[in-house]
Every structure is written in structure tokens, then in C-alpha cells.
Amino acid sequence: MGFFSWKTADTGESIANSHSPRFKQRAVFLLQPDGEPPVEESWYAGYGMFGEVDAYEWLAERNGGGDRGVGIDLFFREDPVAVPLKFSFDPKAVYEDLPASESCEFQGYFYPELEVM
């Protein structure tokens, strides 16, 4: 299984996973709309789990239903979804104030400094 990661919606910072040399133990939050509290993850392992919430299942459920596979398809399609994934290191970030988080091209692990010369 490969890694999944995103960039934060507010700062564009990559969410490094716990296997990466870039990993810093700090909470990252899956933001939620309509004043719902964010889902906290203090040790992101790289597989899409935030607390007890699978980010891709969350995405599917918020956009008409389905499982993790549907959520992955929704995230990577070209058309925007009504309720996108948004992440932040700031627990006070407001879902409605931010754009959708983008996929991290390094998957939260494969950063350029890890390339073997």
C-alpha cells in the first residue's frame, strides 16, 4: 500500500508522515464544515487516517455516499466536489474560509532530499 498525503489548505505545507525524516510530531486536523469540530491526528502514519476517521471515506460520505474507493476517485477526479477535504495544522482554522487541500506530490514521504544520487 502506498502513502497518501495532502498539503494544508491554509499554508500549502506538506503533511509529512511518521515514516519521513521531515516528520515533526504535531497535530494535523481534518477540518469539517458547519462548525463541526476538526478531527485531530497527532501521529500521521501516511495512510489517510485522522483519529478514527478515514479521510477518503469521509470525502465519500460528505459527497453522496460510498466507501474509501469512491472517496479516492472523488479526490482525484478533475471536477471539484461539493465538500472537499481540507487540512490544517491550526485547530482553529475554519473550513468555509479555506480552499480544498491539494494532494502532496511527495506522498508525505518521498521528498527530494531522500533521492539517492
N, C-alpha and C positions, 0 to 999 in steps of 0.2 A: 504494500500500500504506500502511495506517495504522500507527501506533505501537502497541506492546504494552508495558505495564509493570505492575509489581506494587508492593505495599508489603512491607517486610521483615517476616518472621514474628515477630521478637523485639521490634522497636521501632515497627512500623507506619509507618515512614518511606517516603515515595515514592522509587522508584528513578528518578531523572531521567535522561533520555537525553542523549547528547552534543550534540544539537541545541538543547537547552534552556538558557536563561540560568541556571537553577538547577543545572546540571551541575557537579559537582566531580569531578575526576579522582581517583577512589579505587576500589579493588576492591570488587566486589559478588560474592557467592558463591551459586551454586545448590547448596543443601545436598543431601546424599544419605544414605539410610538405611543401617543396618547397618555403621557405621564406615567406609563408603566416603569417600574424600576429597572435599571440595567442589570444584565446578567454578568456577574463577576467571574473572571478566571485569573487565578493568581499564578498558575504554572502551566502556560500554554504548551501542550505537547506536540502540536502540529497537525492534529487530525480533525479539527473542526469542532471540538467540544469546548464549550464555555460553561463552566459549572456542570450542571447535569443536562445542558441543552446542546443538541447538535445543531450548529448554525445552518446547515443545509436543510434539515428537517423544519427548523423554524421558518426559513425562507419559503419552503413549500406550503406550510400551514398558513402562513400570512398571505399567500397569494393563490388561494383556491384549493389547497389541499394536496396531499401526496406524500411520498416518502423522501428519503435522502437523495435518491437518484433524480427525482423530479426537481428537487432543490438545486442540485448541481447543474442540471440542464437549464433551469431558470437563470442561475447566476451567469452562466457562460453564453447565453443567447445574446443576440445583438440588440433586440428590443428591450427597453427598460421595463422593470416590473413595478407594480404599484407600491409595494412595500419592500424596498431593498435592504440589504444588510448594511449596517453602519457600526463601526467600531471606534473606540476612543480609549486613551489612557486616562481620560478625565471622567470620573464618575458623575460629574455634574453637567456633562455635555448633553445638549438637548437634541433628540432625534430629528425633530422637524426643522431645526436650524442648519442641518448639515447635508451635504450631498452623499450619495451612495459611496461606500468604500470600494476601492478597486482591488483586484487581485494583485498579490505580491508576485512579481516576476521571478523572485528568488525562492518562492515557496517557504519563506521564513527560515531558510537554512542555506541554500546554495549561493551565498554571496560571493562577489568577485575575489575577495581575499582568500577564499578557500580553493581557488583554481590552482591546480598543480602545474608548475612550469616545466 
